[in-house]
C-alpha cells in the first residue's frame, strides 16, 4: 500500500504514537498491514493538529512538503519560564517583573520582532542532534550543551487574544521554526518571561485541519493517492515498458533531458501510476530523483 493521509493528532501522544495507533486501527478494521509509515513534521505531545502521514514507498516523498509553510495557533502564559518552554515542563524561574502591557503595545512588540527572517535559539528539549544524540535526551540526563542559532522565516504573525498573563497568537512559519521559542522570546523581550500553554498546527501549506481525520476514523478510503494529494502536479507519461523498467532500475538517462518548468515533475505510466519524481536542480548540477515501484 502507498498513499498519504492527513490526520488530526490529539493532545497527549507523540507523533510516533499516532503512527502506531494508525497502524493498529488499519490492521484491526481492514486487515491492512503496512510497516512503512512516516510523518512530515513532528508535533510535541502537548500539541495537536495537522499531521501528514505517508505510507509505503511514498515515505520517500516527504521532501515535497519541505517548502510548505506551517500555520500554528498558540497560547502563552507570562510570568514564568519552564525547562521545556511548554506546559509539560518544570518551572525554573518566576518573573519579578509584572509588565502588564496594553493589547496595542504587545501587538506592536510581536509584529516588530517576529516578522520575516529572524535568528532563533531552538529549545534544549528538541529533536536537534548534538554529536548524534537528541537534544531532549541530553537535557533529560542533565548534560550541558549548546544549540546553534538557526535562521527561520515568519511569513505572518498576529495577536489574537490578550488578558494578562494569557495571550494567544496565530503565525505562519517556515520549516524548522519553533513556536515554543517564539513564545519564550516574547516573554524575554517584554521582561515578563513566558512559556507555551497550548499549540495547534492548523495547516501545512494548503492542507488544513478541516481536511484531516481523527485517528480512530482512519480507513483505506481516507488514504489519498499521489495525484489526490498533489492536485495539478506537473507530470509526463512514459509509455514504453522497456523505458519504464530502466527508470525503475535507477537509469536516469532516459529522463535526464526532460524539460522541467517548475521545481518538480512526476513521471507516470499510461495508467497514471507514479514512477518517479524529478527535482530540478537550479545550480547547473544533476537533477535529483525519487523512484517509486509499481506495487
C-alpha positions in Angstrom: 0.0 0.0 0.0 1.1 3.5 -0.7 -0.5 6.9 -0.2 -1.0 9.9 2.1 -3.3 10.8 4.9 -3.9 14.0 6.8 -4.8 13.3 10.5 -5.6 15.5 13.5 -3.2 14.4 16.1 -4.7 14.6 19.6 -3.0 16.1 22.6 -1.2 13.7 24.9 0.6 11.4 22.5 3.8 11.7 20.4 3.7 11.7 16.6 5.3 8.3 16.7 2.5 7.1 19.0 0.0 8.4 16.4 1.6 6.3 13.7 1.4 3.2 16.0 -2.3 3.8 16.6 -2.9 4.3 12.9 -1.2 1.0 12.0 -3.2 -0.8 14.7 -6.5 0.7 13.6 -5.9 -0.2 9.9 -4.8 -3.7 10.9 -7.9 -4.4 13.1 -10.5 -2.7 11.0 -9.4 -3.6 7.5 -6.6 -6.2 7.8 -4.2 -3.7 6.3 -0.6 -4.2 7.3 2.0 -1.6 6.2 5.2 -1.3 8.1 6.4 1.8 6.3 4.6 4.7 7.7 6.1 8.1 8.5 5.1 11.7 9.2 6.1 15.1 7.8 6.9 17.3 10.8 6.8 16.2 14.4 4.2 17.6 16.8 5.1 17.6 20.5 2.9 15.5 22.8 1.2 18.7 24.3 0.3 19.9 20.8 -2.5 18.8 18.5 -3.4 19.4 14.9 -2.4 18.6 11.3 0.0 15.7 10.9 0.6 14.4 7.3 1.4 10.7 7.0 2.9 8.8 4.2 2.5 5.0 3.6 4.8 2.6 1.7 7.0 3.9 -1.0 5.5 7.4 -0.5 7.6 7.8 2.6 10.4 8.7 0.2 8.5 11.8 -0.8 8.5 13.9 2.4 10.8 16.4 0.7 7.8 17.6 -1.3 6.5 19.2 1.9 9.7 21.0 2.9 8.9 24.3 1.2 5.4 24.5 2.7 4.8 27.0 5.5 3.1 25.7 8.6 0.4 27.7 10.4 0.0 27.4 14.2 -2.3 28.8 16.8 -0.5 29.0 20.2 -1.2 30.4 23.6 1.4 31.6 26.1 1.5 32.4 29.8 3.5 35.3 31.1 5.3 35.3 34.5 7.5 32.2 34.4 9.8 30.1 32.3 9.9 26.3 32.2 12.7 23.9 31.2 10.8 22.6 28.2 9.4 26.0 27.3 5.9 24.5 27.5 3.1 23.4 29.9 4.6 20.0 30.4 7.9 21.4 31.8 9.1 22.2 35.3 9.1 25.8 36.4 12.7 27.1 36.5 12.2 30.8 37.1 9.4 33.2 38.3 9.4 36.7 36.9 9.7 39.5 39.4 8.5 41.9 36.8 4.8 42.2 36.0 4.8 44.3 32.9 1.1 44.5 32.0 1.3 45.9 28.5 -1.7 47.1 26.6 -3.0 45.0 23.7 -1.6 47.5 21.3 1.8 47.5 23.0 2.1 43.7 23.0 0.9 43.6 19.4 3.5 46.1 18.3 6.3 44.1 20.1 5.2 40.9 18.4 4.9 42.4 14.9 8.2 44.3 15.2 10.3 41.5 16.4 8.8 38.4 14.8 8.3 39.1 11.1 10.4 37.9 8.1 13.8 36.3 8.6 14.8 36.0 12.2 17.5 34.2 14.2 16.1 31.7 16.7 17.6 29.6 19.5 16.0 26.1 19.5 14.6 24.7 22.8 17.0 22.4 24.6 14.1 19.9 24.7 14.1 19.5 20.9 14.9 16.8 18.3 18.1 18.7 17.3 21.1 16.4 17.3 24.4 17.0 19.2 27.1 14.6 18.2 24.5 12.1 17.1 22.3 12.4 20.2 18.9 14.1 20.5 19.0 17.3 22.5 16.0 16.2 24.6 17.8 13.1 25.6 20.8 15.1 26.7 18.6 17.6 28.6 16.8 14.8 30.4 20.2 13.4 31.5 21.2 16.9 32.8 24.0 17.2 30.3 25.4 20.6 29.5 25.4 21.5 25.8 24.9 24.4 23.5 22.5 24.5 20.5 23.4 26.7 17.5 21.1 29.5 16.5 19.1 28.9 13.4 17.7 31.1 10.7 13.9 30.8 10.2 11.2 32.8 8.4 8.0 34.1 9.8 5.6 34.9 7.0 2.9 36.4 9.2 2.0 36.7 12.9 -0.9 38.2 14.7 -2.0 38.6 18.3 -5.5 37.1 18.7 -6.2 37.4 22.4 -4.6 39.0 25.4 -5.7 39.1 29.0 -2.5 39.2 31.2 -1.0 36.7 31.9 -2.7 34.9 29.0 -2.1 35.6 25.3 -2.8 33.8 22.0 -1.1 34.2 18.6 -1.5 32.8 15.1 1.5 32.5 12.9 2.7 31.1 9.6 6.3 30.0 9.6 8.9 28.1 7.6 10.1 24.6 8.2 12.2 24.2 11.4 10.6 27.2 13.3 10.0 26.5 17.0 6.8 28.2 18.3 7.9 27.5 21.8 11.0 29.7 21.2 8.8 32.5 19.8 6.6 32.4 22.9 9.7 32.3 25.2 11.3 35.2 23.3 8.1 37.3 23.6 8.4 36.8 27.3 12.0 37.8 27.4 11.5 40.9 25.2 8.6 42.1 27.4 10.6 41.4 30.6 7.9 39.0 31.8 9.2 35.5 30.9 6.7 33.2 29.2 6.0 29.5 28.3 3.7 27.9 25.7 0.4 26.6 27.2 -1.3 25.3 24.1 -0.2 24.6 20.5 -2.3 23.7 17.5 -1.0 23.2 14.0 -3.8 24.4 11.8 -2.3 23.8 8.4 0.7 22.6 6.4 0.6 24.5 3.1 -2.9 24.1 1.8 -3.5 21.0 3.9 -5.6 22.3 6.8 -7.4 20.9 9.8 -10.7 20.7 8.0 -9.2 18.1 5.6 -8.0 15.9 8.5 -9.5 12.8 10.1 -9.2 11.5 13.7 -7.0 8.6 14.3 -10.0 6.3 15.2 -11.7 7.2 11.9 -8.8 6.2 9.7 -9.7 3.8 6.9 -8.4 2.8 3.5 -10.7 5.3 1.8 -9.0 8.1 3.8 -5.7 7.3 2.3 -5.0 9.5 -0.7 -3.2 8.7 -4.0 -0.4 10.9 -5.1 -2.5 13.0 -7.5 -5.3 13.3 -5.0 -2.8 14.7 -2.5 -1.0 16.8 -5.1 -3.6 18.2 -7.5 -2.3 20.0 -10.7 1.2 18.5 -10.2 3.3 18.7 -13.4 3.6 15.2 -14.9 4.7 13.4 -18.1 3.7 9.9 -19.3 6.3 7.3 -20.2 4.5 4.5 -22.2 7.4 2.3 -23.4 7.6 -0.7 -21.0 11.3 -1.1 -21.6 11.9 2.5 -20.7 9.8 2.2 -17.6 11.8 -0.8 -16.4 15.1 1.0 -16.9 13.7 4.1 -15.0 12.6 1.8 -12.1 16.1 0.3 -12.0 17.5 3.8 -11.5 18.6 4.5 -15.1 18.1 8.3 -15.5 19.5 8.7 -19.0 16.0 8.4 -20.5 14.6 11.2 -18.4 17.6 13.4 -17.6 16.9 15.8 -20.6 13.2 16.2 -20.0 12.2 19.9 -19.7 11.1 20.8 -16.2 9.1 24.0 -15.9 8.7 24.1 -12.2 10.7 22.6 -9.3 9.2 19.1 -9.6 8.0 16.8 -12.3 6.2 13.5 -11.9 6.9 10.5 -14.2 3.9 8.2 -14.7 3.0 5.2 -16.8 -0.1 5.2 -19.0 -2.3 4.1 -16.1 -1.3 7.1 -14.0 0.9 5.1 -11.7 3.6 7.3 -10.2 7.1 6.0 -11.3 9.4 8.8 -10.2 9.7 12.4 -9.1 12.3 14.6 -10.6 13.5 17.6 -8.6 15.0 20.3 -10.8 18.5 21.5 -9.8 18.9 25.2 -10.4 22.6 25.2 -9.8 23.6 23.5 -13.1 24.1 20.2 -11.3 22.3 16.9 -12.0 18.6 16.7 -11.1 17.6 14.7 -8.1 15.3 11.6 -8.4 13.0 9.7 -6.2 11.9 6.3 -7.7 8.6 4.6 -6.8 8.0 1.0 -7.6 4.6 -0.1 -9.0 3.2 -2.4 -6.4 
